[in-house]
């Protein structure tokens, strides 16, 4: 019976390591494609930092699971070091989640006061203290005679501190979703909110069921969902103005007309820029692009309080549904 239990534990351990490796490969693909992306704005860099943090944490998680219970030379020291890094990395990733959310909401870290920065760094500092305690005492994490990880009475704080960041980020996204009038913003907010809550659930579950380390898979898969959602967004977005493109316009119009019996009257406005060719011929295409951007911004401002669909149909033509 004991042999059957040992075999079952080994099989579960192998499956978990394989699952971690799959997540690592998935994150590497996302990271590679992001580095190839010409758009290196602060928002994309913020998301990339989250991906890098989760990738590092998943690699550490894979190593911890591999060395857990082994009796090789220096295995005790290796496990202690890995646990120290994992505890810090869990909170660092949650903190990077918060920074990414604030970048999306244009709440830049460098513009914050010193007092706010100190408050936001408190959970990260406390998490570092937990990591130190995990090495110096057995109150957070200990190793039994078989070199298996045992969770101490203070381990709960390891999950509480990153959970604070995720809850705070979720509250900010939820508030932004409530105020957003643009369908695209609402869709993006919903995707990020669900991802944050999924990561939060993984952390909490890991805290109550310490023997089941699900933190990193719950961190990794939401990133894939957000990345795919952003890719879909880019396909349907005009890169110059940030409005919907003609492809999204056609598909949206088909959708609306298919439901017109239930949604009441549908109004379509088409407009263009007067003398746009003259702008290009006189001042060059760069100034022509600036005119398109400015027109798009005016349309966004005018329509922001209404439930409308905006698109750049082509050239200097814009559509409003």
C-alpha positions, 0 to 999 in steps of 0.5 A: 500500500505504501508503494502504491501511495509513493507511485501515485505521488510520483505520478502527480509530481511528474504531471505537475512538472510537465504542466509547468513546462507547458506553461513555460513554453507558452510564456516563451512564445508570448515573450518572443512575439512581444519582443518582435512587436514594433509597438514598444509603448509603456503599456506593452512593456508593463504587460511584458514585465508581468510575463517575464515575472511569471516565466521566472516564477514558473521555472522556479516552481518547476525546480522546486517541485523537481527537488522536493523530496530528493536526497541528493547532495545539498538538496536542503540548501537548494530547496531553501534557496528556491523557496526563498526566491518563489516567495518573493517572486509571487509578490513581485508578479502581483505587484507587476500586475498592479503596475500594468493595470495602472499603465492601462489607466494612465496612472504612471508610477513615476507621477505618484507621491513618495507617500503613495509609493511607500504604501504600495511597496509595503506588501512587497517589503513584508513578503521579503521578510517572509522569505527571510523567515523561510530560511532562518526559521521553520515558521513559514516553510520547513523541510522534514526528514525526507526533504519534503516541503512542510508549510508553517503557521505563517505561510498564510501571509505568503499568499495574503500580501500578493492577494492585496495587490491583485484585489487592489488592481481588480478594484481599479479595473472594475471602477474603470469598467463601470465608467467606460462607455466604449465597448472595446474598453469594456471588453478589455477591462473584463478580460483583465478583471477575470484574469486578475480574479483567476490569479487571486483564486489560485493564490488563495487556493494554494494558501488553504490547500498548501500541498497543491501548488497552483499559483503559477499555472493560475498566473500563466493562463490568464496572460495567454487569454489577455495576449490573444484578446489583444491580438484580436484587438489589433486585427480589428484596429486601425493602427494610425487612429486607434479606431475600428478598421473597415474589417471590424466595421463590416462585421459589426454592421452585419451583427447590428443589422441581424439584430435590428428588430430588437435594437430599434433604429440603426443610424449610419453616418459617413464623413470625410475630411475636407480638402484632405488631398490638399493637406497631403500635397501641401504639407506632406503625408506626415501632416496628413496623418496628424490630421487623421489622428486629430479627426479621430480624437475629435470624433472620440471626444464627441461620441464618448457620452453615447453608445456608438461605434466608430471606425476609420473606413478608409483613407479620410473616411470615417463611419459612425453607427 
